[in-house]
């Protein structure tokens, strides 16, 4: 069995405080695809809409969402959206 994974610590508003962050403020554990899914969740898209946008299956989106929950230590889509806003990934004010 492999080494246990380490996840980023979340601070105020769910913003990551990990020592190991990418230059964009994401925990290094998030894959590029998970970052894409994270951004689309934060805009309010459903799994089906994300799947269509990224040309992947809804099941694959669900897997990415589950991984994001675990890595960011959040429990729902609202927390993911708040985390993305705090990280500066999306604007908190609609156009």
ABEGO torsion letter per residue (X at the ends): XBBBBBBBBBBBGGBBABABBBAAGBBAABBAAAAAAAAAAAAGBBAAAAAAAAGBBAAAAAAAAAAAAAAAGBABAAAAAAAAAAAGABBABBX
